[in-house]
């Protein structure tokens, strides 16, 4: 199986690569459109600031390529947020794959949310074998609002979408590569889609 992690300069991609290694797969880092299109599975990571990440995607033409992909694509953290319509972070337009917007947490909670929190109301085979209210590891100041594409929810001062799905596109706000055995299961389920 050919797994490509999109390398566009945003993200802690080494830890994702190691997570796949633990599952027995070599994931390739690439920003080559032909290589990305030829992959069986695509990971769209992201750590950092939305506006600069979007700028890097545009400079490489990946903003046009990603929404056209036909194989399963998994956006992680900022990757998922960039797949939404827009984000308040830097007032940035996203790729418009998920029909929702990304908002900043209010100052009523500690921002960023950093650490373990539960995911629930799980839908989709991405969460096969994962129990309701399982803990996942999160680090973020912005969240995706609920929409009909929500496949997991989390509470942090507000109830938000911690996972989204549209056709072959999946997004998770948490870091499966840092979420222990249950996170590994999410990545394994993604590979089985």
N, C-alpha and C positions, 0 to 999 in steps of 0.2 A: 504494500500500500504506500502510495506517495503522499506524504503530508508536507505541506508547505506553510511555514510561518511567514506572513508578510513582514518584510523588514523595511520599514520606511523611516527609521530613526526615532520612533516613539515606542518605548516599552522595555520592560525587563524580559527580553525574549529568551535569555539563557535559562531562566528557571522553568519556562514552558518547555524548552528543548529537553531539559533534564527530566521533566515529568513524563514526557513521551518515551525517553530512554528507559525509565523505570518500568514502563509498560511493554518494553521490548521493540520500540520503533525508533527509527532515525528520522527526525523532522528536519527539513532543509530550510534555512533562512534564505529568502529571496525577495527581490523587488522586480524581477524579470517577468513581464506580463505573460510571455509564452509559457514559462515554467509554472506560474501561478495557475494559468488556464488548464495546464496538463495535469494538475494535482488531483488526487482522489478526494482529499480533504484539505480545507484551507483554514488557517487560524489567523484572525485579525486582532492582534494584541494592541495594547496602548496604556501607557502610563505617562502622565504629564498634562500639559495644557492643551485644551481643544483647538484653539485658534492656530497655534503653531503646528500642531499635528495635522490639521486640515490643509494648511499651507504646504507641508511636506508631501501630502497625498496629491495635491493639485500639481505640484512641480514635477512629480513623477508620472502623472496621468493615471494614477491608481484610483482617483476619485471617480473616474469614468469606468474603469475596468471592474471594480469590485461589485457594483450593483448588477452587472451583466453575468456574473458567475453562475454556473448551473449546478455545481457540486455542493455538498454541505459546507457551509462557512460558519465558523464560530467566532463571534466578537467577544473579547474579554475586556472588562472594565471600560477604559476610555474607548476601546474598539467598539463595544456595544453602543456607547453614547454617540459616537460619530456615525453610527448606522441609523440614528433617529433623524427626525426632520430638522431640528435645530437644538442648540444648547445655549443657555444663558451665559456659559463660560466664554467670555470674549465675544458675546452676541454672534455666534458662528452658525452658519447653515451646515447641516449634516448631509449625509448621503441619501436620506429620505427613504430608506428601506423599511424601517419601522415607522408607523404612523403615530408617533408621539413626540413630545418635546422633553428636553432635559432642563431641570430647574435646580437652583441652589437650595440646599437645606437652610432652614431659617436659623437664626442665632439662638433659638430656644433650645437647641441641642448643641453638643460639642461638635465642631466642624474642624477637620474632616471626621467622618465616622471611621474609626480605625480599630480593627480587631474582629472578633467572632460575633456573628449574629445568625439567627435562624432564617431558613427559607421555608415557605409553606404554600398551600394551595397549588401543589405541583401538578403540572400537566405536561404531556409529551414524553416520548421515549428517552429524551435526554436525561430524565430523572428515574429511569428504570432501576428498581432495587434500592432507591433512596427513600428513607422514611420522611414523613411530614415533620417539620420543626427540626431538621438536621442543621447543625452548625456549619457555616462556611466563613471564610476569611475575606473581609472587605476593607478597602481603604479608598474613600471617595468623599468629595464635598458636594457633588451634584448627583441627582437621581433622575431616572426616567419615570414619567407619569404613567399611570395605568392606561391601557388601551385594550382593544379586543385581542391583541397579540401577546398579552401578558401570559407567561406560563409558570411564573413563580413570584411570590410576594414576600416582602420583608417590611418590618416596622422599625422606623427610627424617627420618632417624633411625628412621622407621617407614614402612611402605608404606601409603598411604592413598588414598581416592577423591578424585581431583582433578576428576572430572566424574560426574554422575549423570543418569539418565533414568527417568521413570515416565510412561507414556502420552504426553500432550502437554507434560509438564513436563521441563525440562532445567535442570541446574545446573552451573556451572563455578566452581572455587575460584580459578582464576587470573583476571587482568584482561585479557580479549581486547582491550579498548580501549587497553591500554598494552603490548600484546605484538607490536607491529610488524605486518609483512605477514601473518604466520601467524595472529595474533589477528584481523586484518581478515577473513581467510578464514573463521574460526569464525563471525563475525557475519554474513558473506555466506551461509554455509551455513545458518545459523539462519533467515535471511530466505527461503531457498529451500525450507524444510521444508513 
